[in-house]
Amino acid sequence: MNYVLAIVTGFNVSGAEEVTLKARGSAISRAVDVAEVVRCRFLRGVEIGKIEIGSEEMRIEEMNRTRTVSTMEITLTRSKPKPRAKPKRKRSQKRKEE
Amino acid sequence: MNYVLAIVTGFNVSGAEEVTLKARGSAISRAVDVAEVVRCRFLRGVEIGKIEIGSEEMRIEEMNRTRTVSTMEITLTRSKPKPRAKPKRKRSQKRKEE
């Protein structure tokens, strides 16, 4: 939830046009969760932009060797506001009297 | 490693032009690992194509409710073969004698 808050702050407080999430290893699935929660629940006007995956060497000091880990970058972009559709008139509801 | 083997088989035995990996939840990071292993170690002529993320409702029978899980699709495509660069000559290795 901290990541979600950070992204929402980036868009709404800092006024960013795009925010990039970066994750590696097993945190990748969490990054996807965060992007989806932001897009579907918090910021409706934000869309998934570019998604990139890759891999990088990571040094493990304890074992004195390197390990390859997968990386991911998800760019969230603020979409242009669409022209609003005219609100539909409410139809008078007919109720069946019992 | 079974997933890697399945993709390699898809490209080399079945002759597919593209293979799509689908994963959801915590398996997403593994799908990225698989795509990277295939691309970097097994099939050099394969590139990452389209990557899509999303979410779907999943029914949990035991608890009799639904849960939203993140999903991911990675499309691997066979790239056009590039003209080969000339192989570099091996330099003779100089060793320090102790």
N, CA and C atoms of all chains as a GROMACS GRO file, in nm:
protein
  588
    1MET      N    1   0.082  -0.122   0.000
    1MET     CA    2   0.000   0.000   0.000
    1MET      C    3   0.085   0.126   0.000
    2ASN      N    4   0.206   0.117   0.054
    2ASN     CA    5   0.297   0.232   0.052
    2ASN      C    6   0.334   0.271  -0.090
    3TYR      N    7   0.353   0.171  -0.175
    3TYR     CA    8   0.388   0.199  -0.314
    3TYR      C    9   0.273   0.267  -0.386
    4VAL      N   10   0.151   0.220  -0.359
    4VAL     CA   11   0.032   0.280  -0.419
    4VAL      C   12   0.023   0.427  -0.380
    5LEU      N   13   0.043   0.453  -0.250
    5LEU     CA   14   0.038   0.590  -0.198
    5LEU      C   15   0.144   0.678  -0.264
    6ALA      N   16   0.263   0.622  -0.282
    6ALA     CA   17   0.372   0.698  -0.343
    6ALA      C   18   0.338   0.738  -0.486
    7ILE      N   19   0.274   0.648  -0.559
    7ILE     CA   20   0.240   0.677  -0.699
    7ILE      C   21   0.127   0.780  -0.705
    8VAL      N   22   0.027   0.761  -0.619
    8VAL     CA   23  -0.085   0.857  -0.617
    8VAL      C   24  -0.032   0.996  -0.582
    9THR      N   25   0.062   1.002  -0.488
    9THR     CA   26   0.124   1.130  -0.451
    9THR      C   27   0.200   1.188  -0.570
   10GLY      N   28   0.271   1.104  -0.641
   10GLY     CA   29   0.346   1.148  -0.759
   10GLY      C   30   0.258   1.214  -0.862
   11PHE      N   31   0.142   1.156  -0.885
   11PHE     CA   32   0.051   1.212  -0.986
   11PHE      C   33  -0.025   1.334  -0.932
   12ASN      N   34  -0.079   1.322  -0.812
   12ASN     CA   35  -0.170   1.427  -0.764
   12ASN      C   36  -0.101   1.543  -0.693
   13VAL      N   37   0.002   1.514  -0.616
   13VAL     CA   38   0.069   1.621  -0.541
   13VAL      C   39   0.182   1.681  -0.624
   14SER      N   40   0.269   1.593  -0.676
   14SER     CA   41   0.382   1.644  -0.753
   14SER      C   42   0.342   1.682  -0.896
   15GLY      N   43   0.227   1.636  -0.940
   15GLY     CA   44   0.178   1.671  -1.074
   15GLY      C   45   0.254   1.605  -1.188
   16ALA      N   46   0.308   1.486  -1.162
   16ALA     CA   47   0.385   1.415  -1.265
   16ALA      C   48   0.294   1.369  -1.379
   17GLU      N   49   0.350   1.368  -1.499
   17GLU     CA   50   0.275   1.321  -1.616
   17GLU      C   51   0.289   1.169  -1.630
   18GLU      N   52   0.400   1.117  -1.579
   18GLU     CA   53   0.420   0.971  -1.579
   18GLU      C   54   0.505   0.928  -1.460
   19VAL      N   55   0.479   0.807  -1.414
   19VAL     CA   56   0.553   0.750  -1.302
   19VAL      C   57   0.599   0.610  -1.343
   20THR      N   58   0.726   0.579  -1.318
   20THR     CA   59   0.778   0.447  -1.356
   20THR      C   60   0.805   0.362  -1.232
   21LEU      N   61   0.745   0.243  -1.231
   21LEU     CA   62   0.768   0.146  -1.124
   21LEU      C   63   0.883   0.056  -1.169
   22LYS      N   64   0.978   0.032  -1.080
   22LYS     CA   65   1.087  -0.060  -1.111
   22LYS      C   66   1.092  -0.169  -1.006
   23ALA      N   67   1.107  -0.292  -1.051
   23ALA     CA   68   1.114  -0.404  -0.956
   23ALA      C   69   1.208  -0.509  -1.010
   24ARG      N   70   1.259  -0.591  -0.922
   24ARG     CA   71   1.339  -0.704  -0.969
   24ARG      C   72   1.313  -0.827  -0.883
   25GLY      N   73   1.340  -0.941  -0.941
   25GLY     CA   74   1.321  -1.068  -0.870
   25GLY      C   75   1.175  -1.094  -0.836
   26SER      N   76   1.154  -1.146  -0.716
   26SER     CA   77   1.018  -1.185  -0.677
   26SER      C   78   0.927  -1.066  -0.651
   27ALA      N   79   0.984  -0.945  -0.647
   27ALA     CA   80   0.902  -0.825  -0.625
   27ALA      C   81   0.827  -0.782  -0.751
   28ILE      N   82   0.858  -0.847  -0.863
   28ILE     CA   83   0.796  -0.810  -0.991
   28ILE      C   84   0.644  -0.826  -0.986
   29SER      N   85   0.599  -0.938  -0.928
   29SER     CA   86   0.455  -0.961  -0.923
   29SER      C   87   0.386  -0.855  -0.837
   30ARG      N   88   0.456  -0.807  -0.734
   30ARG     CA   89   0.397  -0.703  -0.650
   30ARG      C   90   0.386  -0.571  -0.727
   31ALA      N   91   0.486  -0.545  -0.811
   31ALA     CA   92   0.483  -0.423  -0.893
   31ALA      C   93   0.362  -0.423  -0.986
   32VAL      N   94   0.330  -0.541  -1.040
   32VAL     CA   95   0.212  -0.553  -1.127
   32VAL      C   96   0.085  -0.529  -1.045
   33ASP      N   97   0.081  -0.588  -0.924
   33ASP     CA   98  -0.033  -0.564  -0.834
   33ASP      C   99  -0.052  -0.415  -0.809
   34VAL      N  100   0.058  -0.348  -0.777
   34VAL     CA  101   0.053  -0.205  -0.744
   34VAL      C  102   0.001  -0.125  -0.864
   35ALA      N  103   0.054  -0.154  -0.983
   35ALA     CA  104   0.011  -0.083  -1.104
   35ALA      C  105  -0.139  -0.102  -1.127
   36GLU      N  106  -0.186  -0.224  -1.106
   36GLU     CA  107  -0.327  -0.254  -1.128
   36GLU      C  108  -0.417  -0.188  -1.025
   37VAL      N  109  -0.373  -0.187  -0.900
   37VAL     CA  110  -0.453  -0.122  -0.794
   37VAL      C  111  -0.462   0.027  -0.821
   38VAL      N  112  -0.350   0.088  -0.860
   38VAL     CA  113  -0.350   0.233  -0.890
   38VAL      C  114  -0.445   0.262  -1.006
   39ARG      N  115  -0.435   0.182  -1.110
   39ARG     CA  116  -0.512   0.207  -1.232
   39ARG      C  117  -0.662   0.183  -1.212
   40CYS      N  118  -0.695   0.074  -1.143
   40CYS     CA  119  -0.837   0.035  -1.134
   40CYS      C  120  -0.911   0.100  -1.017
   41ARG      N  121  -0.839   0.131  -0.910
   41ARG     CA  122  -0.912   0.177  -0.791
   41ARG      C  123  -0.886   0.322  -0.754
   42PHE      N  124  -0.765   0.371  -0.775
   42PHE     CA  125  -0.731   0.503  -0.724
   42PHE      C  126  -0.731   0.613  -0.830
   43LEU      N  127  -0.667   0.588  -0.941
   43LEU     CA  128  -0.656   0.692  -1.043
   43LEU      C  129  -0.714   0.639  -1.174
   44ARG      N  130  -0.839   0.676  -1.201
   44ARG     CA  131  -0.906   0.626  -1.320
   44ARG      C  132  -0.845   0.683  -1.450
   45GLY      N  133  -0.788   0.803  -1.439
   45GLY     CA  134  -0.733   0.865  -1.560
   45GLY      C  135  -0.589   0.825  -1.589
   46VAL      N  136  -0.543   0.719  -1.529
   46VAL     CA  137  -0.404   0.674  -1.549
   46VAL      C  138  -0.404   0.543  -1.626
   47GLU      N  139  -0.315   0.535  -1.724
   47GLU     CA  140  -0.307   0.414  -1.807
   47GLU      C  141  -0.169   0.351  -1.800
   48ILE      N  142  -0.163   0.223  -1.832
   48ILE     CA  143  -0.034   0.155  -1.840
   48ILE      C  144   0.033   0.197  -1.970
   49GLY      N  145   0.154   0.249  -1.960
   49GLY     CA  146   0.228   0.287  -2.080
   49GLY      C  147   0.322   0.175  -2.122
   50LYS      N  148   0.448   0.206  -2.126
   50LYS     CA  149   0.548   0.109  -2.170
   50LYS      C  150   0.579   0.009  -2.059
   51ILE      N  151   0.593  -0.117  -2.097
   51ILE     CA  152   0.637  -0.220  -2.001
   51ILE      C  153   0.763  -0.283  -2.057
   52GLU      N  154   0.866  -0.288  -1.977
   52GLU     CA  155   0.992  -0.348  -2.022
   52GLU      C  156   1.039  -0.452  -1.922
   53ILE      N  157   1.092  -0.562  -1.974
   53ILE     CA  158   1.155  -0.659  -1.885
   53ILE      C  159   1.300  -0.678  -1.929
   54GLY      N  160   1.381  -0.723  -1.836
   54GLY     CA  161   1.522  -0.744  -1.865
   54GLY      C  162   1.586  -0.825  -1.753
   55SER      N  163   1.714  -0.827  -1.749
   55SER     CA  164   1.782  -0.896  -1.640
   55SER      C  165   1.912  -0.823  -1.608
   56GLU      N  166   1.955  -0.835  -1.484
   56GLU     CA  167   2.080  -0.770  -1.445
   56GLU      C  168   2.159  -0.856  -1.348
   57GLU      N  169   2.288  -0.832  -1.345
   57GLU     CA  170   2.376  -0.904  -1.254
   57GLU      C  171   2.366  -0.841  -1.115
   58MET      N  172   2.357  -0.927  -1.015
   58MET     CA  173   2.346  -0.878  -0.878
   58MET      C  174   2.457  -0.942  -0.796
   59ARG      N  175   2.529  -0.861  -0.722
   59ARG     CA  176   2.642  -0.913  -0.646
   59ARG      C  177   2.595  -0.963  -0.509
   60ILE      N  178   2.628  -1.086  -0.478
   60ILE     CA  179   2.597  -1.139  -0.344
   60ILE      C  180   2.727  -1.143  -0.265
   61GLU      N  181   2.738  -1.051  -0.170
   61GLU     CA  182   2.864  -1.034  -0.097
   61GLU      C  183   2.897  -1.156  -0.012
   62GLU      N  184   2.794  -1.213   0.052
   62GLU     CA  185   2.820  -1.326   0.145
   62GLU      C  186   2.881  -1.446   0.072
   63MET      N  187   2.831  -1.471  -0.050
   63MET     CA  188   2.878  -1.588  -0.124
   63MET      C  189   2.987  -1.552  -0.225
   64ASN      N  190   3.020  -1.422  -0.231
   64ASN     CA  191   3.126  -1.372  -0.318
   64ASN      C  192   3.107  -1.414  -0.465
   65ARG      N  193   2.985  -1.401  -0.513
   65ARG     CA  194   2.959  -1.432  -0.654
   65ARG      C  195   2.842  -1.346  -0.704
   66THR      N  196   2.818  -1.352  -0.833
   66THR     CA  197   2.707  -1.274  -0.890
   66THR      C  198   2.591  -1.366  -0.931
   67ARG      N  199   2.473  -1.308  -0.934
   67ARG     CA  200   2.355  -1.384  -0.972
   67ARG      C  201   2.272  -1.299  -1.067
   68THR      N  202   2.210  -1.362  -1.165
   68THR     CA  203   2.128  -1.288  -1.260
   68THR      C  204   1.984  -1.281  -1.209
   69VAL      N  205   1.931  -1.162  -1.201
   69VAL     CA  206   1.790  -1.147  -1.160
   69VAL      C  207   1.712  -1.075  -1.270
   70SER      N  208   1.584  -1.111  -1.280
   70SER     CA  209   1.497  -1.046  -1.378
   70SER      C  210   1.456  -0.908  -1.327
   71THR      N  211   1.436  -0.816  -1.418
   71THR     CA  212   1.392  -0.682  -1.381
   71THR      C  213   1.268  -0.644  -1.464
   72MET      N  214   1.194  -0.548  -1.412
   72MET     CA  215   1.075  -0.503  -1.484
   72MET      C  216   1.053  -0.354  -1.460
   73GLU      N  217   1.010  -0.285  -1.563
   73GLU     CA  218   0.975  -0.143  -1.549
   73GLU      C  219   0.838  -0.120  -1.609
   74ILE      N  220   0.749  -0.064  -1.529
   74ILE     CA  221   0.613  -0.033  -1.576
   74ILE      C  222   0.595   0.119  -1.570
   75THR      N  223   0.565   0.179  -1.683
   75THR     CA  224   0.542   0.324  -1.685
   75THR      C  225   0.392   0.352  -1.684
   76LEU      N  226   0.350   0.426  -1.584
   76LEU     CA  227   0.209   0.468  -1.576
   76LEU      C  228   0.200   0.610  -1.628
   77THR      N  229   0.106   0.635  -1.718
   77THR     CA  230   0.094   0.770  -1.775
   77THR      C  231  -0.046   0.825  -1.753
   78ARG      N  232  -0.050   0.954  -1.733
   78ARG     CA  233  -0.178   1.022  -1.716
   78ARG      C  234  -0.241   1.035  -1.855
   79SER      N  235  -0.362   0.983  -1.868
   79SER     CA  236  -0.426   0.990  -2.000
   79SER      C  237  -0.499   1.123  -2.015
   80LYS      N  238  -0.516   1.164  -2.141
   80LYS     CA  239  -0.588   1.289  -2.169
   80LYS      C  240  -0.734   1.274  -2.128
   81PRO      N  241  -0.790   1.377  -2.063
   81PRO     CA  242  -0.932   1.366  -2.025
   81PRO      C  243  -1.022   1.359  -2.146
   82LYS      N  244  -1.114   1.262  -2.145
   82LYS     CA  245  -1.207   1.247  -2.257
   82LYS      C  246  -1.324   1.343  -2.239
   83PRO      N  247  -1.383   1.389  -2.350
   83PRO     CA  248  -1.501   1.474  -2.338
   83PRO      C  249  -1.615   1.397  -2.273
   84ARG      N  250  -1.679   1.462  -2.178
   84ARG     CA  251  -1.785   1.392  -2.104
   84ARG      C  252  -1.908   1.368  -2.189
   85ALA      N  253  -1.963   1.254  -2.173
   85ALA     CA  254  -2.090   1.224  -2.241
   85ALA      C  255  -2.201   1.293  -2.163
   86LYS      N  256  -2.307   1.329  -2.238
   86LYS     CA  257  -2.420   1.393  -2.170
   86LYS      C  258  -2.482   1.297  -2.070
   87PRO      N  259  -2.511   1.348  -1.950
   87PRO     CA  260  -2.574   1.257  -1.853
   87PRO      C  261  -2.712   1.215  -1.898
   88LYS      N  262  -2.740   1.089  -1.880
   88LYS     CA  263  -2.871   1.039  -1.921
   88LYS      C  264  -2.980   1.089  -1.827
   89ARG      N  265  -3.092   1.116  -1.886
   89ARG     CA  266  -3.205   1.157  -1.801
   89ARG      C  267  -3.257   1.038  -1.723
   90LYS      N  268  -3.290   1.069  -1.602
   90LYS     CA  269  -3.345   0.960  -1.520
   90LYS      C  270  -3.489   0.933  -1.562
   91ARG      N  271  -3.515   0.811  -1.584
   91ARG     CA  272  -3.654   0.776  -1.614
   91ARG      C  273  -3.729   0.761  -1.484
   92SER      N  274  -3.851   0.805  -1.488
   92SER     CA  275  -3.931   0.788  -1.366
   92SER      C  276  -3.957   0.640  -1.345
   93GLN      N  277  -3.922   0.597  -1.228
   93GLN     CA  278  -3.937   0.454  -1.200
   93GLN      C  279  -4.082   0.419  -1.167
   94LYS      N  280  -4.126   0.318  -1.236
   94LYS     CA  281  -4.260   0.270  -1.206
   94LYS      C  282  -4.252   0.152  -1.112
   95ARG      N  283  -4.320   0.164  -1.005
   95ARG     CA  284  -4.318   0.054  -0.910
   95ARG      C  285  -4.448  -0.021  -0.913
   96LYS      N  286  -4.432  -0.145  -0.905
   96LYS     CA  287  -4.554  -0.226  -0.898
   96LYS      C  288  -4.603  -0.226  -0.754
   97GLU      N  289  -4.725  -0.191  -0.741
   97GLU     CA  290  -4.779  -0.194  -0.605
   97GLU      C  291  -4.828  -0.334  -0.570
   98GLU      N  292  -4.784  -0.370  -0.458
   98GLU     CA  293  -4.822  -0.506  -0.418
   98GLU      C  294  -4.946  -0.504  -0.328
   99MET      N  295   1.211  -2.478  -1.524
   99MET     CA  296   1.283  -2.527  -1.642
   99MET      C  297   1.188  -2.596  -1.740
  100ASN      N  298   1.078  -2.649  -1.689
  100ASN     CA  299   0.978  -2.710  -1.777
  100ASN      C  300   0.915  -2.608  -1.871
  101TYR      N  301   0.895  -2.488  -1.821
  101TYR     CA  302   0.836  -2.382  -1.904
  101TYR      C  303   0.934  -2.342  -2.014
  102VAL      N  304   1.062  -2.333  -1.977
  102VAL     CA  305   1.166  -2.298  -2.075
  102VAL      C  306   1.166  -2.402  -2.187
  103LEU      N  307   1.163  -2.527  -2.147
  103LEU     CA  308   1.164  -2.638  -2.242
  103LEU      C  309   1.042  -2.633  -2.334
  104ALA      N  310   0.927  -2.600  -2.277
  104ALA     CA  311   0.803  -2.593  -2.356
  104ALA      C  312   0.813  -2.484  -2.461
  105ILE      N  313   0.872  -2.372  -2.424
  105ILE     CA  314   0.883  -2.260  -2.520
  105ILE      C  315   0.984  -2.294  -2.630
  106VAL      N  316   1.098  -2.352  -2.590
  106VAL     CA  317   1.200  -2.390  -2.688
  106VAL      C  318   1.140  -2.491  -2.787
  107THR      N  319   1.062  -2.585  -2.735
  107THR     CA  320   0.994  -2.683  -2.820
  107THR      C  321   0.897  -2.615  -2.915
  108GLY      N  322   0.823  -2.517  -2.861
  108GLY     CA  323   0.728  -2.443  -2.943
  108GLY      C  324   0.794  -2.376  -3.062
  109PHE      N  325   0.909  -2.316  -3.038
  109PHE     CA  326   0.979  -2.248  -3.148
  109PHE      C  327   1.050  -2.346  -3.241
  110ASN      N  328   1.123  -2.440  -3.183
  110ASN     CA  329   1.210  -2.523  -3.266
  110ASN      C  330   1.142  -2.646  -3.325
  111VAL      N  331   1.055  -2.710  -3.248
  111VAL     CA  332   0.991  -2.833  -3.298
  111VAL      C  333   0.862  -2.800  -3.372
  112SER      N  334   0.777  -2.720  -3.306
  112SER     CA  335   0.649  -2.687  -3.370
  112SER      C  336   0.664  -2.577  -3.474
  113GLY      N  337   0.776  -2.506  -3.471
  113GLY     CA  338   0.801  -2.401  -3.572
  113GLY      C  339   0.715  -2.278  -3.555
  114ALA      N  340   0.676  -2.247  -3.431
  114ALA     CA  341   0.591  -2.131  -3.406
  114ALA      C  342   0.668  -2.001  -3.431
  115GLU      N  343   0.595  -1.900  -3.479
  115GLU     CA  344   0.656  -1.769  -3.500
  115GLU      C  345   0.653  -1.685  -3.374
  116GLU      N  346   0.554  -1.715  -3.288
  116GLU     CA  347   0.548  -1.647  -3.158
  116GLU      C  348   0.485  -1.737  -3.052
  117VAL      N  349   0.530  -1.719  -2.929
  117VAL     CA  350   0.478  -1.796  -2.816
  117VAL      C  351   0.439  -1.698  -2.707
  118THR      N  352   0.321  -1.716  -2.648
  118THR     CA  353   0.275  -1.625  -2.542
  118THR      C  354   0.275  -1.694  -2.407
  119LEU      N  355   0.344  -1.633  -2.313
  119LEU     CA  356   0.346  -1.681  -2.174
  119LEU      C  357   0.236  -1.610  -2.099
  120LYS      N  358   0.158  -1.686  -2.023
  120LYS     CA  359   0.054  -1.624  -1.941
  120LYS      C  360   0.075  -1.664  -1.797
  121ALA      N  361   0.064  -1.567  -1.708
  121ALA     CA  362   0.081  -1.598  -1.565
  121ALA      C  363  -0.010  -1.508  -1.484
  122ARG      N  364  -0.040  -1.550  -1.364
  122ARG     CA  365  -0.116  -1.464  -1.274
  122ARG      C  366  -0.066  -1.477  -1.131
  123GLY      N  367  -0.092  -1.374  -1.052
  123GLY     CA  368  -0.051  -1.372  -0.913
  123GLY      C  369   0.100  -1.378  -0.897
  124SER      N  370   0.143  -1.457  -0.798
  124SER     CA  371   0.286  -1.461  -0.766
  124SER      C  372   0.370  -1.533  -0.871
  125ALA      N  373   0.304  -1.599  -0.967
  125ALA     CA  374   0.378  -1.668  -1.074
  125ALA      C  375   0.428  -1.571  -1.181
  126ILE      N  376   0.386  -1.445  -1.172
  126ILE     CA  377   0.425  -1.345  -1.272
  126ILE      C  378   0.577  -1.328  -1.278
  127SER      N  379   0.639  -1.322  -1.160
  127SER     CA  380   0.785  -1.302  -1.160
  127SER      C  381   0.856  -1.422  -1.223
  128ARG      N  382   0.798  -1.540  -1.206
  128ARG     CA  383   0.859  -1.658  -1.268
  128ARG      C  384   0.846  -1.653  -1.422
  129ALA      N  385   0.733  -1.602  -1.468
  129ALA     CA  386   0.714  -1.589  -1.613
  129ALA      C  387   0.819  -1.496  -1.673
  130VAL      N  388   0.851  -1.389  -1.600
  130VAL     CA  389   0.956  -1.297  -1.648
  130VAL      C  390   1.091  -1.368  -1.650
  131ASP      N  391   1.118  -1.445  -1.543
  131ASP     CA  392   1.242  -1.525  -1.539
  131ASP      C  393   1.251  -1.618  -1.660
  132VAL      N  394   1.142  -1.687  -1.688
  132VAL     CA  395   1.139  -1.784  -1.799
  132VAL      C  396   1.166  -1.713  -1.932
  133ALA      N  397   1.098  -1.599  -1.953
  133ALA     CA  398   1.116  -1.523  -2.078
  133ALA      C  399   1.262  -1.480  -2.093
  134GLU      N  400   1.322  -1.437  -1.984
  134GLU     CA  401   1.460  -1.389  -1.989
  134GLU      C  402   1.559  -1.503  -2.013
  135VAL      N  403   1.534  -1.617  -1.949
  135VAL     CA  404   1.622  -1.734  -1.969
  135VAL      C  405   1.614  -1.781  -2.113
  136VAL      N  406   1.492  -1.788  -2.167
  136VAL     CA  407   1.475  -1.830  -2.307
  136VAL      C  408   1.548  -1.734  -2.400
  137ARG      N  409   1.530  -1.605  -2.378
  137ARG     CA  410   1.585  -1.503  -2.467
  137ARG      C  411   1.739  -1.496  -2.459
  138CYS      N  412   1.791  -1.502  -2.337
  138CYS     CA  413   1.936  -1.478  -2.320
  138CYS      C  414   2.020  -1.605  -2.334
  139ARG      N  415   1.963  -1.720  -2.301
  139ARG     CA  416   2.048  -1.840  -2.297
  139ARG      C  417   2.015  -1.944  -2.402
  140PHE      N  418   1.887  -1.957  -2.437
  140PHE     CA  419   1.849  -2.069  -2.524
  140PHE      C  420   1.824  -2.028  -2.669
  141LEU      N  421   1.748  -1.924  -2.689
  141LEU     CA  422   1.712  -1.885  -2.825
  141LEU      C  423   1.755  -1.740  -2.849
  142ARG      N  424   1.870  -1.723  -2.908
  142ARG     CA  425   1.923  -1.589  -2.929
  142ARG      C  426   1.840  -1.510  -3.029
  143GLY      N  427   1.775  -1.579  -3.121
  143GLY     CA  428   1.696  -1.510  -3.224
  143GLY      C  429   1.555  -1.479  -3.182
  144VAL      N  430   1.528  -1.485  -3.052
  144VAL     CA  431   1.392  -1.458  -3.004
  144VAL      C  432   1.392  -1.328  -2.925
  145GLU      N  433   1.290  -1.246  -2.949
  145GLU     CA  434   1.280  -1.116  -2.882
  145GLU      C  435   1.150  -1.106  -2.804
  146ILE      N  436   1.152  -1.016  -2.706
  146ILE     CA  437   1.030  -0.989  -2.631
  146ILE      C  438   0.941  -0.901  -2.718
  147GLY      N  439   0.818  -0.945  -2.741
  147GLY     CA  440   0.724  -0.866  -2.820
  147GLY      C  441   0.636  -0.784  -2.727
  148LYS      N  442   0.507  -0.807  -2.737
  148LYS     CA  443   0.411  -0.731  -2.658
  148LYS      C  444   0.407  -0.782  -2.514
  149ILE      N  445   0.399  -0.692  -2.420
  149ILE     CA  446   0.379  -0.729  -2.279
  149ILE      C  447   0.252  -0.661  -2.231
  150GLU      N  448   0.162  -0.738  -2.174
  150GLU     CA  449   0.037  -0.681  -2.123
  150GLU      C  450   0.015  -0.722  -1.979
  151ILE      N  451  -0.036  -0.630  -1.900
  151ILE     CA  452  -0.077  -0.666  -1.765
  151ILE      C  453  -0.224  -0.633  -1.747
  152GLY      N  454  -0.284  -0.700  -1.652
  152GLY     CA  455  -0.426  -0.679  -1.627
  152GLY      C  456  -0.465  -0.743  -1.496
  153SER      N  457  -0.592  -0.756  -1.472
  153SER     CA  458  -0.637  -0.825  -1.350
  153SER      C  459  -0.765  -0.899  -1.380
  154GLU      N  460  -0.787  -1.005  -1.306
  154GLU     CA  461  -0.911  -1.082  -1.326
  154GLU      C  462  -0.966  -1.132  -1.195
  155GLU      N  463  -1.094  -1.158  -1.196
  155GLU     CA  464  -1.162  -1.211  -1.077
  155GLU      C  465  -1.137  -1.360  -1.068
  156MET      N  466  -1.105  -1.408  -0.950
  156MET     CA  467  -1.080  -1.550  -0.931
  156MET      C  468  -1.170  -1.600  -0.819
  157ARG      N  469  -1.237  -1.709  -0.846
  157ARG     CA  470  -1.334  -1.760  -0.748
  157ARG      C  471  -1.262  -1.853  -0.649
  158ILE      N  472  -1.280  -1.824  -0.521
  158ILE     CA  473  -1.226  -1.914  -0.419
  158ILE      C  474  -1.343  -1.993  -0.361
  159GLU      N  475  -1.346  -2.120  -0.395
  159GLU     CA  476  -1.461  -2.204  -0.358
  159GLU      C  477  -1.471  -2.224  -0.207
  160GLU      N  478  -1.354  -2.244  -0.143
  160GLU     CA  479  -1.356  -2.274   0.002
  160GLU      C  480  -1.417  -2.160   0.084
  161MET      N  481  -1.382  -2.036   0.040
  161MET     CA  482  -1.429  -1.921   0.116
  161MET      C  483  -1.555  -1.860   0.055
  162ASN      N  484  -1.599  -1.918  -0.055
  162ASN     CA  485  -1.721  -1.874  -0.123
  162ASN      C  486  -1.721  -1.725  -0.156
  163ARG      N  487  -1.607  -1.677  -0.207
  163ARG     CA  488  -1.599  -1.537  -0.250
  163ARG      C  489  -1.501  -1.523  -0.366
  164THR      N  490  -1.494  -1.404  -0.424
  164THR     CA  491  -1.401  -1.382  -0.535
  164THR      C  492  -1.285  -1.292  -0.490
  165ARG      N  493  -1.174  -1.307  -0.560
  165ARG     CA  494  -1.056  -1.228  -0.528
  165ARG      C  495  -0.997  -1.177  -0.659
  166THR      N  496  -0.945  -1.055  -0.658
  166THR     CA  497  -0.885  -1.000  -0.780
  166THR      C  498  -0.736  -1.035  -0.784
  167VAL      N  499  -0.692  -1.094  -0.893
  167VAL     CA  500  -0.550  -1.124  -0.908
  167VAL      C  501  -0.495  -1.056  -1.034
  168SER      N  502  -0.368  -1.018  -1.026
  168SER     CA  503  -0.303  -0.957  -1.142
  168SER      C  504  -0.267  -1.064  -1.244
  169THR      N  505  -0.269  -1.025  -1.370
  169THR     CA  506  -0.231  -1.118  -1.476
  169THR      C  507  -0.125  -1.053  -1.566
  170MET      N  508  -0.053  -1.138  -1.636
  170MET     CA  509   0.048  -1.086  -1.727
  170MET      C  510   0.060  -1.176  -1.849
  171GLU      N  511   0.081  -1.114  -1.964
  171GLU     CA  512   0.105  -1.191  -2.087
  171GLU      C  513   0.230  -1.138  -2.155
  172ILE      N  514   0.326  -1.225  -2.180
  172ILE     CA  515   0.448  -1.187  -2.249
  172ILE      C  516   0.453  -1.263  -2.381
  173THR      N  517   0.462  -1.191  -2.491
  173THR     CA  518   0.470  -1.256  -2.622
  173THR      C  519   0.615  -1.257  -2.669
  174LEU      N  520   0.666  -1.376  -2.693
  174LEU     CA  521   0.801  -1.392  -2.746
  174LEU      C  522   0.790  -1.413  -2.896
  175THR      N  523   0.866  -1.336  -2.974
  175THR     CA  524   0.858  -1.349  -3.120
  175THR      C  525   0.996  -1.382  -3.177
  176ARG      N  526   0.992  -1.462  -3.282
  176ARG     CA  527   1.115  -1.497  -3.352
  176ARG      C  528   1.156  -1.376  -3.437
  177SER      N  529   1.277  -1.328  -3.413
  177SER     CA  530   1.322  -1.211  -3.489
  177SER      C  531   1.386  -1.256  -3.620
  178LYS      N  532   1.389  -1.162  -3.715
  178LYS     CA  533   1.453  -1.190  -3.844
  178LYS      C  534   1.603  -1.209  -3.823
  179PRO      N  535   1.663  -1.307  -3.888
  179PRO     CA  536   1.807  -1.328  -3.869
  179PRO      C  537   1.888  -1.211  -3.922
  180LYS      N  538   1.981  -1.162  -3.837
  180LYS     CA  539   2.067  -1.050  -3.877
  180LYS      C  540   2.191  -1.105  -3.947
  181PRO      N  541   2.252  -1.025  -4.035
  181PRO     CA  542   2.378  -1.069  -4.096
  181PRO      C  543   2.486  -1.083  -3.989
  182ARG      N  544   2.560  -1.193  -3.998
  182ARG     CA  545   2.658  -1.222  -3.893
  182ARG      C  546   2.779  -1.128  -3.900
  183ALA      N  547   2.821  -1.081  -3.783
  183ALA     CA  548   2.943  -1.002  -3.777
  183ALA      C  549   3.062  -1.099  -3.782
  184LYS      N  550   3.173  -1.048  -3.830
  184LYS     CA  551   3.292  -1.133  -3.835
  184LYS      C  552   3.335  -1.171  -3.695
  185PRO      N  553   3.370  -1.298  -3.671
  185PRO     CA  554   3.414  -1.336  -3.536
  185PRO      C  555   3.548  -1.271  -3.502
  186LYS      N  556   3.556  -1.225  -3.378
  186LYS     CA  557   3.680  -1.160  -3.334
  186LYS      C  558   3.790  -1.265  -3.318
  187ARG      N  559   3.909  -1.224  -3.349
  187ARG     CA  560   4.022  -1.316  -3.327
  187ARG      C  561   4.053  -1.323  -3.179
  188LYS      N  562   4.085  -1.445  -3.138
  188LYS     CA  563   4.120  -1.462  -2.996
  188LYS      C  564   4.261  -1.409  -2.972
  189ARG      N  565   4.270  -1.329  -2.869
  189ARG     CA  566   4.405  -1.284  -2.833
  189ARG      C  567   4.473  -1.390  -2.748
  190SER      N  568   4.600  -1.404  -2.766
  190SER     CA  569   4.674  -1.501  -2.684
  190SER      C  570   4.680  -1.449  -2.542
  191GLN      N  571   4.641  -1.534  -2.450
  191GLN     CA  572   4.636  -1.491  -2.309
  191GLN      C  573   4.775  -1.493  -2.247
  192LYS      N  574   4.804  -1.382  -2.183
  192LYS     CA  575   4.933  -1.378  -2.114
  192LYS      C  576   4.911  -1.406  -1.966
  193ARG      N  577   4.983  -1.498  -1.918
  193ARG     CA  578   4.969  -1.530  -1.776
  193ARG      C  579   5.092  -1.487  -1.699
  194LYS      N  580   5.063  -1.435  -1.584
  194LYS     CA  581   5.176  -1.398  -1.498
  194LYS      C  582   5.225  -1.524  -1.428
  195GLU      N  583   5.349  -1.545  -1.437
  195GLU     CA  584   5.405  -1.662  -1.366
  195GLU      C  585   5.445  -1.622  -1.224
  196GLU      N  586   5.402  -1.704  -1.138
  196GLU     CA  587   5.430  -1.670  -0.998
  196GLU      C  588   5.552  -1.748  -0.948
   0.00000   0.00000   0.00000
